């Protein structure tokens, strides 16, 4: 009776069942039996009154007890309950009353999964007559055939195999853990990520998805990387860095999928795109906007450089790695993508020189030429970005990026400041020239950059240059 009472307490948390479709860009074929969007939701309860999925890493002990079905269970949970008990008549009555034969619980398990685990041959046959999805996968990628084989239910397995059931190989990720206590805190349930209707999950690319109703950006690891130790180490390194980062001017890490395939990194989504696209549309920025953007970037970078115990050197700071949020604030992204080898507390070099793009004109000469460097490489990139916001075009435009990068890093040339606007104080020109100085020791730290930009903003505000169109960031 305790289990029955437990079931009753979970009723208010359950999802509605059946096949549904939502209008709009996103589509959901079925709804789980525990919908956090429903009133009283946010439940983590699962159907746990029989054998669990064969691929579930959490080895729970099944509850074996003769129970009557609580009256107010929804149809999904009744169907799973009846399938677990092997009640052929009860399952058939529910299906005739309109219960969806393919409805699922929080772990993505159908009645066919449950019956296959328990070895209820007649229930399996009945569900197949009602066109149960024979290859439905649960949260861990297990099918009914896999579960039947795991629990030694040979007759059920043979029935499913004869009907054409696929028996996929066990899909364990390189980061899969055997002990549930070792699952990372950031781990997300992949069933909570919904991609646009009809959209394939493109490996190795960023895609927009919905996570519990919120739009997010999802980076999906390419399947070829699973067998490459270097790629997996790079993935782990990126996750280790992202967990440490919490700042208004750095893109927020939401979580990751590491125990299921495909592996993914989920971060906040910014529909307004990146700074590169913004500058391409707007061209030269007004002083007040250029300096506000510069302060956003500098604050985010100063935070990364001040991280302890080890500073985070971005090493790939460029307009494409700076996103614009709905409030017009800039956020740095892409940190941790380039793996570095630490040589001393403040000196590093590229772990793999081939990972850099030689056509990236924002790369400091030390990185471009594969030399030892420190955090001042990011100051160099910042100087070129500030120059671009003021001038309205990248350095040495319209020359190709490869040629511009060679002029900057190999020939040591620097672009001319063409904008003669009086709105740009001499201090800004000096700041840019110091940032892109070929000698790292001359370049200012981001803390120094913030102080100098704040001073410029304050002085221009006193002189009334930007009255009405510029607001100090702290006001």
N, C-alpha and C positions, 0 to 999 in steps of 0.2 A: 504493500500500500504506500510505502514511502516513495517508491519510484513513480507510482501513479500521481501522487501529490506533487512530485517534482515536475512531472509533465504538465500538470494543471498550472503550476506557477509560471511555466514558460509560454503559456498560450498567448498572453498579451504581447509577447515579443516576436511572434512568428510572422513570416511573410504570408501574403495571399498566394494561392497556387494558381496553376494553369498557365497556358501559353498566352503571352501578351505582347503587344507591339506599341511602342511609343512613337508619336510623330516627331519630326525634327531630324537633326543630323545623326542622333544616336539611336540605336535600336537594340532591344534586349529580347531575345527569343523566349527566355523563361525567367521567372523570378524565383529566387531561393526561398526556402521556408522560413528564413529569419531575416526579414528586411529591416535594416536600420533606419530606413526612411519612414517606416510606419510609426504611428503613435506608440510610445512605449518601447521603441526599438533598441538598437545597440546591444543586442544579445550576442553572447558568444556560445550559446548552447548548441549542441549537435545531437543527431540521433545516435545515442550510445547504448542501445539496449540489445545489442547483438555484436557480432564480429565487426571489427573496423576494417577500413580499406587496407589492402595488402601493402600499400606503399605509404601509409600514414606513419611518420617517424615517431609519433607519440603512442607507445604501446599501452593502450588502455585495457583494463579488464572488463569484459562484457558482463552485463547484468542479466542473469538467467533467473527469471521468476515468472510464474503463471500470473498474467495480468488480464483484466478486462479493459477494453478500450475506454478511456475517459470520454464522456459525452461531448465535451466542447472542443475536442481537437480539430484542427482544420484538416481538409481532405488530404493534403500532402503527408502530414504526419500520421494520419490514420492509415494511408496506403503503405508507408514504410513500416509501420507497426505490424500491420497484417502480413506483409511480406516476410518480416522477421519471424513471425510466429508460424509461417507456413499455412496460413488460413486461406485456402483457395477460394472458398465461397465468399469470405469477407472481402478479398481483393476484387473479385468479379463484381460484387454489388457496388463497391465504390467506383469502379470503372464505368459501370452502367449509369451511375448517378452523375457522371460527368467529370470525375477526377482525371487529371492529366497523367497518363501513364509514364510520362517523362519528367514529371515535376521533381525537383531536387531539394536537398537540404543545404545547410550552410557549407558543407564540404563537397557539394556538387554530386552527391550520391543519389541514384534513382532506386526505385523499388527493385529493378533488375539487379543492381549491384548487391542490394541487401539479400535477396533470395539466392543469388549465386554464392555469396559468402556462407550462408547457412546451409546450402545444399538442398533447398526445397525444389525438387524437380518439377512437380506439377505447377507450382507458382511460376516458375521460369517459363514453362510451356504456355501458360495462360497469358503472361505478359508479352510473350513473343507474338501470340495470336492477335493481341491488341496493338501490335506494331511498336513495341518498345524499341528505342534506339539501342541496337545491339553493341555499338561501338562508343557509346557515351563515356566520357572520361570524367573522373571525379577531380577534386582539387589537386591531387598528387599525380594525376595522369593515369590512374588505374582504370581498367575496363572490367566489366562483369566477368569476362573470360579469364583475365589475369587473376581476379579475386578467387574464382572457382578453382583455378589451377593451384594457387597458393595454399588454399585450405584443403586440397586433396579431394574436392568434389568432382570426381572423374566423370560421372554421368552428366552432370550439368555442363562441365567443360566440353564434353563431346557433342552435346546438343548445340551449344553455342558455336562450336567450331564447324559443325555440319551446316549451320545456317550462314556461314561466311564471316563469322566474327574474326576480327583481326586480333592478333596477340602481339602487341607492341613490346619491344624490348624495354626493360626497366630503364627509365630515363632519369638518371641521377646527375645532378650538376656537379661540377668540380668543387663547389663550395658546400655541398650537402653535408649535413651533420647527422650522426647516428643518435645522439642524445638530444632530446627536445630542449633541454636546458641550455644547450649551446647555440640555439637559433638566435641570430642577432636581434637586438631590440628594434632595429629599423625595418625588419622583415615585414613586407606587405603581402596580403592575400591576393594573388593574381586575379581571382574571380571578382575582386572589387574594382578592377580596371576595365572600363568599357571603351573600346575604340570605335571610331566612326563606322556606321553601317556600310558593309561591303568593302571595307578597307583592309587590305592585307597587312599583317604585322611585318614591317620591313626591318630586317636585322641590320644593325650597324647604323641606324638612322634615328633622328629625333622625330617623335610623333606626338600629336595631341590626343589625349584621352581624358576620360572622366574618372575621378577617384572619389567615391562617396558623394557624387554630385558636384564636385569641384574640378574645373579644368586643370590639367597638369601636363607637363612636358615629360615624355618618356624616352629614354635612350635605351635601345635594345641591343644587347650584345650579339654580334654576328655568330652564327652557329659554327663557322670554321674556327672561331677562337677557342672553343671549348677544349680542343685537343692541343692547344698551344700554351704551354706554361707561362711564357712571357706575357701573352695577352691576359691570362687570368690574373697574374701578379699585378699587371697594370690596372685591371678592374678593381682588385682588392685595394690597391694603393689609392685609387680615386675615391673609393668608398671611405677609406680611413681618413682622408682629408676632409671630405664633405661632412662627415659626422662632427668635425671640430668647428665648422664654420657657422656662425650665427651673427649676422650684421645686416642692418637695413640696406646697405649698398652692395651686398653680395647675394646672388640668387640663392633662395632657400632650398635646401635639400629636404625632400619629403620622406623618402624611404627607398627601399630596393627589394627586388625579388631575386633571391639567391638560392632558394631551396627547390625551385621549380623552373622548368624551361618554358620559354626563353628567359634568361636572366636579364634584369632591367634595372635602371637607375631612374627614379622619379623625382622631379623637381618642380618648383612653382612655374606656372605658365604665364608668359607675358605677350598678349595679343598684338601689342604695338611694335613688335619686332626689335631689331638691333640698331645700334647707333650708325652702322655703315649704311643701312637702308634709309635711315632718317636723314643723314647728311647728303645722300644722293638726291633725295627729294628737295630738301631745304637749301642746300648749298651753304654759303657763308652764314654763320649764326650771328645774331645780335650779341653785343658784349655781355649783357646781363645773363643771357641764356648760356653762352659759351663758358662763362666763369662758374655759373651754377652747376653745369654739367661737369666741369673740371673738378669742382669740389666734391661732387658725388663720387667720381672715379677715385680721387685721391683718398677719400675717407675709406672707401672699400679696400683699396690697396694697402693703406696704412694698417688697417685691421689685420689683413692677411700677413703682412710683414711682422706684425707684433705678436702673432700667435706663439704660444709656448706649449711644449718645450722647444719645438722647431718652427722657425718662421716658414711661411708658405710663399715661395717664389713662384709667381704665375708663369713667367717665361713665354707667354703667348698672348700678351695683352694687346688687343687690337679692337677696332670698332665693331667687328662681328661678334666679339666676345663680351660686348657690353649691351645689356638689354634695357629697354624703356618700359616702365610699368604704367599702369593706368593713371597714376598721379603725376606723371612727367618726371619721375625720379629714375636715375640710372642705377643699374645693378651689374656688378662684375660677375661673369660666369666663365666656365672653362678652366678653372684652376685645377691642377692635379692631372691634367691630360698628358703633360710631358714629364716623363720620369727622369729624375736627377740622381746623380751619385754624389753623396756627401763626402767632401774631402777634409773639412774642418768645420768648426761651429758656424762659420759664415761664408764658406767657399764651397762651390759645387761645380759640377760639369754635367753635360748630357750623358745619360746612361746609354743612350742609343742615338748617335748623330743622325741616323737615317729618319728619325721621327720628326725632324723639323722640315718645314716647307721653305726651300730656298728662295721662293718668290714672295715671301712675306716681308714687305718693306718695313714693318714695325719691329722686326727682330733686331736686338742690339748687335753690334759687330762681334762681341765676344761669343754670343750664341751662334751667330751665322758662321763664324770661323772655327767653331768647336774649341773654344779656349775655356780656361777656368773663369768663373764669374761669381757674382753675388747678387743681392736684391736690386742693385742699381740698374740691372738690365730692364726692370720694369719702369724705372724713372725715365730711361731712354724712350721706351715705347710711349709713355705718357706724353713726353714732349712732342712727339710726332702727331699724336692724336689731338693735342691742344692746338698745334699748328694747323691741322686740317679743319678744326672747327672754326678757327679765325679766318683762314684763307678760303675755305669752301671747297677745297680739293686736296687730295693726297700729295705728298712730296713728289716733285718732279712730274706732276701730271702735265700732259697726257701720255708720258712714256709708260711702257708696260711695267708691271710690278717687278718682274725679274730684273729689268734694266735699272729701275729705281733702287732696288735692294743692292745691286752691285755698286752703284754710284755712292750709296750711303756707307756700306760696310767694307767695301774693298778699296774704292778710290777716296773715301773719306770726305766726300762732298756733302754740302748741306744746302737745302733750298733757300731762296731769297724770300724775305717777308715782303709781300707785295701790297698788303692792305695797309694804307697810310692813315686809316681812320684815327682821329684824335681820341676816340673812345677807348683805344687800347693803350694803356700807359706803357712807358718805357720798361717798367718793372716786369711786365708780361713778356716782352721781347727777351729780356735778360734771363727770365726763368726758362723759357723754351730753349735758348742757346745753351744754358747750363745743363738742362736735362739731356740734350742730345750730344753733349760733349763726348768726344771719343775716349776721354779719360774718365773711367768710372768714379774716381775719387772726387772729381769736380761736381758730379751730379748730386743734386739734393735728395735727401730722404723724403718719403711721403709726408712725414710729420712736418718737415721744413716747408714742403710745398703747400700744405694746408695753411700754415701760419702766413706765408707770403700771399696766398690767394685771399685769405681773410682780410689782410691788410689792404690789398688793392680794392677789394669790395667796399671796405669801410671808408677809405679815402675818397673813392668815387661817389659814394653815397653822401659824404659831407659836402662835396663840390656840387652836388645836385645834378650830376650827369645823367643819372638813370631814374630820376624822380617819376614815379607813376608806373614804371615798367620793371622795377627790380625790387625784390623783397629779400631781406637777409634770411638765410636758411633757418635761423633760430626764432624767427618771428612768426 
